[in-house]
Amino acid sequence: MTQSEFGLFQERQRGSFIRLRTMIWLRWFAIVGQLTAITLAQKFYNLQLELGLCYLAIGVSIVGNLIAIFVFPENKRLNEAENFLMVLFDLLQLSFLLYLTGGLHNPFTILILGPVIVSATIMTLRSTIIIGATALALVTLMMFFHLPLRTEQGFILRIADVFVFGQWVAITIAVIFLSLYARQITEEMNSMSDAVVATQMALSRTQMLNNLGGVVAAAAHELGTPLATIKLTSAELIEDLDDHPDLQEDARLIRNQADRCRDILQSMGRAGKEDLQIRSAPLLEVIREAAEPHVNRGKDVLIDGLGDENEITHDQPLVLRRPEVIHGLRNLIQNAVDFARATVWVEARWDEKTVSMRILDDGPGYPTNLLGRIGDPFVRNRRTERDRTTRPEYEGMGLGLFIAKTLLERSGAELSFANGSDRMNGTSKRRGAVVEVIWPREAIVPPTLPKGEGIGENPSFDL
């Protein structure tokens, strides 16, 4: 997935995912709670409230809900501006009720946090700041301006000024802390969700291309016989039609078109016929397949089986050619090639229990401040002037490493990221980034079939 495609995820308006019906039901719950609180306060505690104004404030909410129900369809989703206006209205309506019922002397003042948390969860940062600042301003005004709570005998119910100030401080801290907390959690959930979608799309695309290549290769194989028959027959017709130049020219056209069909099919599928036999391959061949798109980018990609390219032993394991393994390794190698100065090393090791791989480069390595977060989605490091000069086209978002990490961990591997400083052949220094991938042998190496037992019938593609 390209950076421009993922810009859609980052720039999306989160509020557009909220249904109007959801906001209406939340407001109905608030209306029922407000009516219940006012009725109980007046009936059981004989508080003298401005019932006309209180019912007016609640009535405005009821009218707004009814209008929304009858005017808009049930499946309507709110955009950012509509969400902002809905939450702002609820905040102002609640603040007006609190003003009528004692201000900060009313224990229900804590409900002012509701609209703030909702805005932090579903709205943009700008809208969240406006809602939060409005809530703090209204709470501050209610410290000084409010209608007192009076009993039936005319006594004013109020708490000590120090507690009023403490209530204001507590609500202020809660507004700031809870809005930041809710927003941070929501941002991380959205980033992870978007990155998982990217991973699934990358894996799906790789699987589709693999299957498509196999289908084309199989078609080329199966069509080879009829095309050869057409070519042979047309050649015989050419010889037999010497006395009919017009028909002979048609026969030549048939032969030429058969050759063209053969060439097209061969150019479309070069991987060979897809079958169970090629679902596993030697470890180093799988690594070469993953590195293939990046070997001609001006950097040396050295693939090493035992520390010496000339000492690859016969016990090299056959590993599964899973799309997630190839795509994950390809992303890791691409990242190394992107940042390497001249050389990338891929070291493969295996024993009876594990199959492991290290990808090293001679570049600057991972930024130390981000080393613990490598593999998280949308991790962006501030680019220096040197980065802009040497790699002006690069705008990393951390998705490549996240996708590679997710895909390889899905295959059973464990990944670790570090910066290295060991030597190769006493000259080239491997001081760049180091990625180590370790599989349990049974996770990546298919079981050995008993002698004489076949691998089974080739399955059909499910495209």
C-alpha positions in Angstrom: 0.0 0.0 0.0 1.3 3.4 -1.0 1.7 6.4 1.2 -1.0 8.3 -0.7 -3.5 5.5 0.0 -2.8 5.5 3.7 -3.2 9.3 3.8 -6.9 8.5 3.5 -6.7 6.7 6.8 -4.8 9.4 8.6 -6.9 12.3 7.3 -10.3 10.6 7.8 -12.9 12.4 9.8 -13.6 10.1 12.7 -16.9 11.6 13.5 -18.4 10.4 10.2 -18.4 6.9 11.6 -21.0 7.8 14.3 -24.7 7.2 13.5 -27.1 10.0 14.3 -29.4 7.3 15.9 -26.7 6.6 18.4 -26.4 10.2 19.5 -30.2 10.4 19.7 -30.4 7.4 22.0 -27.7 8.9 24.3 -29.6 12.1 24.5 -32.9 10.3 25.4 -31.0 8.7 28.3 -29.8 12.1 29.4 -33.3 13.5 29.1 -34.8 10.7 31.2 -32.1 11.2 33.8 -32.6 15.0 34.0 -36.4 14.7 34.3 -36.0 12.0 37.1 -33.5 14.1 39.0 -35.6 17.3 38.9 -38.8 15.4 39.8 -37.2 13.7 42.8 -35.6 16.9 44.0 -38.9 18.7 44.0 -41.2 15.9 45.3 -39.0 14.2 47.9 -36.7 17.0 49.0 -39.0 20.0 48.5 -36.4 22.0 46.7 -37.6 25.2 45.2 -36.5 25.0 41.6 -37.2 27.2 38.5 -39.3 24.4 37.1 -40.5 26.4 34.1 -37.0 27.1 32.9 -35.8 23.6 33.8 -38.6 22.0 31.7 -37.9 24.5 28.9 -34.2 23.4 28.7 -35.2 19.7 28.7 -38.0 20.4 26.2 -35.6 21.9 23.8 -33.6 18.6 23.9 -36.8 16.6 23.3 -37.8 18.8 20.3 -34.3 18.5 18.9 -34.5 14.7 19.1 -37.9 14.5 17.6 -36.8 16.7 14.7 -33.7 14.5 14.1 -35.9 11.3 14.2 -38.5 12.5 11.7 -36.3 14.6 9.3 -33.2 12.4 8.9 -33.0 8.7 7.9 -32.1 6.1 10.4 -28.8 5.2 8.8 -27.5 8.8 8.6 -23.9 9.2 9.8 -22.8 12.6 11.2 -19.9 14.5 9.7 -17.5 16.4 11.8 -19.4 19.7 11.9 -22.7 18.0 12.7 -21.1 16.0 15.5 -19.5 19.1 16.9 -22.8 20.9 17.0 -24.6 18.0 18.6 -22.1 17.7 21.4 -21.8 21.5 21.9 -25.6 21.7 22.2 -25.7 19.0 24.9 -22.9 20.8 26.8 -24.7 24.1 26.7 -28.0 22.5 27.7 -26.5 20.7 30.6 -24.6 23.8 31.8 -27.9 25.8 31.7 -29.6 23.2 33.9 -26.7 23.3 36.3 -26.9 27.1 36.4 -30.6 26.8 37.3 -29.9 24.2 40.1 -27.0 25.5 42.1 -24.0 25.6 39.8 -21.0 23.9 41.5 -23.1 23.3 44.6 -24.9 20.7 42.6 -23.3 17.2 42.8 -24.4 16.5 39.2 -21.8 19.0 37.9 -19.6 16.0 37.3 -21.8 15.2 34.3 -20.1 18.0 32.4 -17.3 15.5 31.6 -19.6 13.5 29.4 -19.6 15.8 26.3 -15.9 16.4 26.7 -15.0 12.7 26.6 -17.4 12.1 23.7 -15.6 14.9 21.7 -12.2 13.5 22.6 -13.2 10.0 21.3 -14.9 10.8 18.0 -13.8 14.3 16.9 -10.7 16.0 15.6 -8.2 17.7 17.9 -9.5 21.2 17.0 -13.1 20.3 17.9 -12.0 18.6 21.1 -10.0 21.6 22.2 -13.0 23.9 21.6 -15.4 21.6 23.5 -12.9 21.3 26.4 -12.3 25.0 26.6 -16.0 25.7 26.5 -16.6 23.2 29.3 -13.9 24.8 31.5 -15.2 28.3 30.8 -18.8 27.3 31.7 -17.6 25.5 34.9 -15.7 28.6 35.9 -18.7 30.9 35.3 -20.9 28.6 37.4 -18.6 29.3 40.4 -19.9 32.8 40.5 -23.1 32.9 38.6 -25.9 30.4 39.4 -29.4 30.2 41.0 -29.2 28.9 44.5 -30.8 25.8 45.7 -33.6 26.7 48.2 -35.6 24.5 50.5 -39.3 24.8 51.1 -38.5 26.9 54.2 -36.3 29.3 52.2 -32.9 28.0 53.4 -30.1 28.1 50.8 -28.3 24.8 50.3 -24.6 25.5 49.6 -21.2 24.0 50.4 -18.2 25.8 51.8 -16.3 28.0 49.4 -13.2 25.8 49.8 -15.1 22.8 48.6 -16.6 24.8 45.7 -13.0 25.7 44.7 -12.0 22.1 45.2 -14.9 21.0 43.0 -13.7 23.4 40.3 -10.1 22.2 40.5 -11.2 18.5 40.4 -13.5 19.1 37.3 -10.8 21.1 35.5 -8.2 18.4 36.1 -10.7 15.7 35.1 -11.6 17.5 31.9 -8.0 17.8 30.8 -6.8 14.4 32.0 -9.8 12.4 30.8 -9.9 14.1 27.4 -6.2 13.4 26.9 -6.6 9.9 28.1 -9.6 9.1 25.9 -8.0 10.7 22.8 -4.7 8.9 23.2 -6.4 5.5 23.6 -8.7 6.2 20.6 -5.7 7.4 18.5 -3.8 4.2 19.2 -6.8 2.0 18.5 -7.5 3.8 15.2 -3.8 3.6 14.2 -3.6 -0.1 15.0 -6.9 -0.7 13.1 -5.7 1.1 10.0 -2.3 -0.7 10.1 -4.0 -4.1 10.4 -6.1 -3.2 7.4 -2.9 -2.4 5.5 -1.4 -5.7 6.6 -4.4 -7.6 5.4 -4.5 -5.7 2.1 -0.7 -6.4 1.5 -1.1 -10.1 2.3 -4.2 -10.3 0.1 -2.5 -8.6 -2.8 0.5 -10.9 -2.5 -1.6 -14.0 -2.4 -3.7 -12.8 -5.3 -0.6 -12.1 -7.4 0.9 -15.4 -6.5 -2.3 -17.2 -7.4 -2.8 -15.2 -10.6 0.8 -16.0 -11.7 0.1 -19.6 -11.1 -3.1 -19.6 -13.1 -1.4 -17.9 -16.0 1.5 -20.3 -15.9 -0.9 -23.3 -15.7 -2.9 -21.9 -18.7 0.3 -21.5 -20.7 1.2 -25.1 -19.9 -2.2 -26.5 -20.7 -2.6 -24.4 -23.9 0.8 -25.4 -25.2 -0.4 -28.7 -26.8 -3.4 -27.1 -28.8 -1.2 -24.2 -29.9 1.4 -26.6 -31.1 -1.2 -28.6 -33.0 -2.5 -25.4 -34.6 1.0 -24.4 -35.6 1.7 -27.9 -37.1 -1.5 -28.0 -39.0 -1.1 -24.4 -40.3 2.4 -25.4 -41.5 1.1 -28.3 -43.4 -1.6 -26.1 -45.0 1.0 -23.6 -46.1 2.8 -26.4 -48.0 -0.4 -27.8 -49.5 -1.7 -24.4 -50.7 1.1 -23.4 -53.1 -1.5 -23.1 -55.8 -3.8 -20.9 -53.7 -1.7 -17.8 -52.6 -4.7 -16.2 -50.9 -5.5 -19.2 -48.7 -1.8 -19.8 -48.1 -1.5 -16.3 -46.7 -4.4 -17.0 -44.3 -2.7 -20.2 -43.1 0.5 -18.1 -42.4 -1.6 -15.7 -40.4 -3.0 -18.5 -38.4 0.5 -19.8 -37.6 1.8 -16.3 -36.7 -1.2 -15.7 -34.4 -0.5 -19.1 -32.7 3.1 -18.1 -32.1 1.9 -14.7 -30.7 -0.5 -16.5 -28.3 2.4 -18.7 -27.1 4.7 -15.7 -26.6 2.0 -13.8 -24.7 1.3 -16.7 -22.3 5.0 -17.2 -21.7 5.6 -13.5 -20.9 2.6 -13.5 -18.5 3.7 -16.4 -16.4 7.3 -17.1 -15.8 7.1 -18.8 -12.4 6.1 -22.2 -13.8 3.1 -24.3 -13.1 1.7 -23.7 -9.7 1.6 -26.9 -7.8 2.3 -28.4 -4.4 5.9 -29.1 -5.4 6.8 -25.4 -5.4 5.1 -24.6 -2.1 8.4 -25.2 -0.4 11.8 -24.3 -1.5 15.4 -24.2 -0.1 15.8 -21.5 2.6 18.3 -19.4 0.6 16.1 -19.6 -2.5 13.2 -18.2 -0.6 15.4 -15.4 0.7 16.6 -14.6 -2.9 13.0 -14.5 -4.1 12.1 -12.0 -1.3 15.2 -9.9 -2.1 14.8 -10.0 -5.9 13.0 -6.6 -6.4 15.8 -4.8 -4.5 19.0 -6.4 -5.8 19.4 -3.9 -8.7 18.9 -0.7 -6.7 22.5 0.3 -6.5 23.3 -1.6 -3.2 24.9 -5.0 -2.8 22.6 -7.6 -1.2 24.7 -10.5 0.0 22.9 -13.7 1.0 25.0 -15.9 3.3 24.1 -19.4 4.4 26.9 -20.2 6.9 29.1 -17.1 7.0 30.8 -18.0 3.7 28.9 -18.1 0.4 31.0 -21.0 -0.8 30.2 -23.3 2.2 26.5 -23.9 1.8 25.9 -27.4 3.0 23.6 -30.0 1.7 21.4 -29.9 4.9 19.9 -26.6 3.9 16.2 -26.9 5.0 13.2 -26.7 2.7 10.9 -24.0 4.0 7.3 -23.1 3.2 6.9 -20.4 0.5 4.1 -18.7 2.3 3.1 -15.2 0.9 3.3 -13.7 4.4 6.9 -15.0 4.8 8.1 -13.7 1.4 6.3 -10.3 1.8 7.5 -9.8 5.3 11.1 -10.6 4.4 10.8 -8.4 1.3 9.7 -5.4 3.5 12.7 -6.0 5.9 15.2 -6.2 3.0 13.6 -3.1 1.4 14.0 -1.1 4.6 17.7 -2.2 4.8 18.4 -1.3 1.2 16.6 2.1 1.7 19.0 3.1 4.5 22.2 1.2 3.6 25.2 3.1 2.3 26.5 0.3 0.1 25.8 -3.2 1.4 23.1 -5.3 2.9 23.8 -8.7 4.5 21.3 -11.5 4.9 22.6 -14.3 7.1 20.6 -17.5 7.4 21.2 -20.1 10.1 19.5 -23.3 11.0 19.7 -26.2 13.4 17.5 -29.0 14.6 15.2 -26.7 16.6 15.2 -23.3 14.9 15.6 -21.5 11.6 16.9 -18.0 11.9 17.9 -15.0 9.8 19.6 -11.7 10.4 19.4 -8.7 8.0 22.1 -6.1 8.5 23.2 -3.0 6.7 26.0 -0.4 6.8 23.6 2.5 7.2 23.1 4.8 10.2 20.9 2.3 12.1 17.7 2.9 13.9 17.2 6.1 15.8 17.9 5.3 19.5 14.8 7.2 20.7 12.6 5.0 18.5 14.4 1.7 19.0 11.9 0.5 21.5 8.9 1.3 19.3 10.2 -0.3 16.1 7.3 -2.3 14.6 4.5 0.0 15.9 2.3 1.5 13.1 2.6 5.1 12.1 5.9 5.8 13.9 7.4 8.7 12.2 10.9 10.1 13.0 11.7 13.8 12.5 13.8 14.0 9.3 17.1 15.8 9.4 18.4 18.0 6.6 20.8 15.2 5.7 17.9 12.8 5.3 16.1 15.2 3.0 19.3 15.6 0.9 20.2 11.9 0.6 16.6 10.5 0.4 14.2 13.2 -0.7 11.6 10.8 -1.9 11.3 8.9 1.4 8.4 9.6 3.8 8.2 6.7 6.1 5.2 6.0 8.4 6.4 2.9 10.1 4.0 0.8 8.1 6.6 -1.3 6.3 8.2 -2.6 9.4 4.8 -3.1 11.1 3.5 -5.1 8.2 6.6 -7.2 8.1 6.5 -7.8 11.8 2.8 -8.7 11.8 3.1 -11.1 8.8 6.2 -12.8 10.1 4.8 -13.2 13.6 1.7 -14.7 12.0 4.0 -17.3 10.5 5.3 -18.2 13.9 8.5 -16.0 14.0 9.9 -13.8 16.7 11.5 -10.6 15.7 14.0 -8.3 17.4 15.5 -5.0 16.3 18.9 -3.6 17.2 21.9 -1.7 16.0 25.0 -3.7 15.2 28.8 -3.1 15.1 30.5 -6.4 14.1 32.8 -6.9 11.1 32.8 -8.8 7.9 36.0 -9.9 6.4 37.9 -7.4 8.5 36.9 -4.5 6.2 33.2 -3.7 5.9 31.7 -2.7 9.2 28.1 -3.8 9.9 27.2 -0.9 12.1 23.7 -0.2 10.8 20.3 -1.7 11.7 20.0 -5.4 12.6 16.8 -7.4 12.4 16.7 -10.9 13.7 13.9 -13.3 12.7 13.7 -16.7 14.4 11.2 -19.5 13.7 10.7 -22.7 15.5 11.7 -25.3 12.9 8.3 -26.9 12.8 6.6 -23.6 12.0 8.5 -23.0 8.8 9.9 -26.4 7.7 7.2 -28.8 6.3 7.2 -32.3 7.7 9.2 -34.8 5.8 7.1 -37.3 3.8 7.8 -41.0 4.1 9.7 -42.5 1.2 7.4 -43.5 -1.6 4.5 -41.3 -0.5 3.4 -38.5 -2.9 2.5 -35.0 -2.0 -1.1 -35.3 -3.2 -3.2 -33.8 -5.9 -2.7 -30.2 -6.8 -5.5 -28.0 -5.4 -7.5 -25.6 -7.6 -7.0 -21.9 -7.1 -9.7 -20.0 -5.2 -9.7 -16.6 -6.9 
